Amino acid sequence: MSSGGTEDTEAITEAAPATPRGRGPVVAALMLSMALAALDGTIVATAVPQIVGDLGGFSVFSWLFSGYLLAVTVTLPVYGKLSDTLGRKPVLIAGIIIFLIGSLLCASAWNMAALIAFRVVQGLGGGALQGTVQTVAADLYPLKERPKIQAKLSTVWATSSVAGPLVGGLFAGYVDWRWIFIVNLPVGAVALWLIVRHLHEPARTAAVPRPRVDWAGSLAVFATATLLLTALVQGGVAWPWVSVPSLGLLAGAVALACLTVVIERRAADPIIPGWVWKRRTIAAVNLALGALGLLIVAPTVFLPTYAQSVLGLGPIAAGFVLSAMTLSWPVSAALSNRVYNRIGFRRTAIVGMSVALAVLLAFPLLPFPGQAWQPALIMLVLGAGLGLFQLPLIIGVQSSVGWAERGTATASILFNRQIGQSVGAAVFGAVANGVLASRLAAGAGSGAGPGLPGDLDGVSTALSHPGSLSASSEEYLRRAVDAAVDHVFVGAAGAAVLCVLVLLFIAPRVFPVLPDE
């Protein structure tokens, strides 16, 4: 295939098989399955005060999210390979069942330690949901129609980000926090029934031997990612970055990574095959989606803090500022095929990330304290840019491989995005804490005002009780938070630059597109 944009468009146009019938129930099942995973984080976050009030364990409640994230991330490549080896249907069924068992156990938890352990069980199922749903969606639709199903799945995420806090608050405030897990059971049961009844895969021929599962490689990948993510998630929170636990976990992750490479090179059918990084298309998208994971931490983690601490909004209003991005993202993704059909996957992604880069650099230029519509507008444009960036790359990778490699390829890029988010949370958290610490020290030395907190933990407490601060101290703290978030967005802009450079210098000018099966 030659390297011009026209050839890319022609390849996309030619690969258009007849539309299969009977996809509606399967699509409904995929959307319900995705909703289980998408709602999980936002609905639990709202109920944390009630959970802690009932079970205790305030010092470790962050593991309700970290444990789930760890389990999802480390199992993504394992489930991806299993879906290529055993088929999508058994992996998706197993994932739903494990997720529902975890939900039932979470609803019956008797203390915080048990709830954290059961959240890990949920995450073991969530890893199958996230990767396999995306793979089945690519299997169901030919290339020209894939933006339709991807837009539907993106809409599920957008709706969940808005509805999750509301539903979680209603359950926690008017019923019981345990219902946030019980509600998964009927939703998952319907999805499971639809998958069992309506998802049909091609029968395997007796002449084709079933490959062996690389269990040793799976365990090595799981252990390596667990140590790495634990170090990133807990570093600077549970213990200092330069400490025995952090250094020990990072050293252990490096040692296990070397062991994983040795195991995978010797495996007959490795869980992470070498072609994932040897093919320029997949390698470039892995790096680009990893950088996207870094970038996305800025708006999702730090914008609500900015909205509440700098703009003075309540939690619900702060959530709506962020929701502007989640509303424009699926719309942009749904329309992205009109762009990449004309100019190709790579150029479309470059355009999208260039828009995102401009928006991220514009954020520090917002006036202080500003109005809520200003960051909301920025998030609206950011979502539009990221919709043009992410979806064409995912579809481009899925279209460059056959059925037998699609699960592994999809899980690979999702795995790298999750790793990027974990790294971003650690790096940008350190950046924000460093800026705040320096501002607090400078304020204490210059006599900026009475009542300034002496440590980082006291910043949010002081701003939530403004009566304890003088007017000058309150404004100083708000400016300090504003400066910290500005630095985070500049760092996110650096991640956007990395995305563009990867696409310019590593990704092929034209993604290879295989005929639809």
NORHUNOR-V737678 format. One line per field, one symbol per residue. phi: phi as a letter, one per 30 degrees, with the letter a starting at -180 (. if undefined). psi: psi as a letter, one per 20 degrees, with the letter a starting at -180 (. if undefined). burial: 1 if it has 16 or more other C-alpha atoms within 10 Angstrom, else 0. Layout:
# NORHUNOR-V737678
phi=???
psi=???
burial=???
This chain:
# NORHUNOR-V737678
phi=.dcddddddddddddbddddcidedddddddddddedddeddddedceedddddciiddbdddecddddeddddcedddddddddcjddddddddddddddddddedcdcaddddddddddeddddddddddedddddddcdedcdeddddddddddddddddeeddddddddcbaddddcddddddddddddddddcdbcedddddcdddddddddddddedddddddddddcdicdaddcaddddddddddddddddddddddcddbddcdddecddedddddeddddddeedddeddccdedddddcdiddeddddddddeddddedddddcddddddccjddddddddddddddddddeddddcdicddddddddddddddddddddedddddddcbdedcddddddddddddddedddddddddddddddddddddddddcidldjdddbdddddddddbdddcddddddddddddedddeddddddddddddedddddccdddbddbdddc
psi=prjrhghghhhhhhnnrqpqrkighggggghgghhghhhgghhhhhjgghghhgiakhijhhihgggggggggiighghgghhhgiqgghggggggggghghgggghjqirhggggghhggghhhhhhggghghghghhhprghihhghhhghhhgggghhghghggghgghhieqhhihhhhhghghgggggggghiopqpqpqhioqpqqpmhghghggggghggghggghipifhrqgnrggghgggghggghgghgggghhiqhmqhnqhihihphgggghggghghhgggihgghghghgghghgikqrgghhhhghihgihhghggghihhhgihgirgghghggghgghghghhhgiiqqpirqhhghggghghghgghhhggghgghgghiiragiihgggghghhghgggggggghgghghgghgggghhgghghhilhqqjpqirhhighgghimihiqrhhgghgghhggggghghghghhhhhhgggggghhigqqhppppqqq.
burial=0000101110110011000000001111111111111111111111110111001000001111111111111111111111111111101111111111111111101001101111111111111111111111111111110111111111111111110111111111000111111111101110110110001000000000000011001101111111111111111100001000110011011101100110110010111110011000111111111111111111100111111111111000011111111111111111111011111111111111111111111111000010010011111111111111111111111111111011111111111111111111111111111011101100110001100110000011011000001000111111111111111111111111111101100111111111110
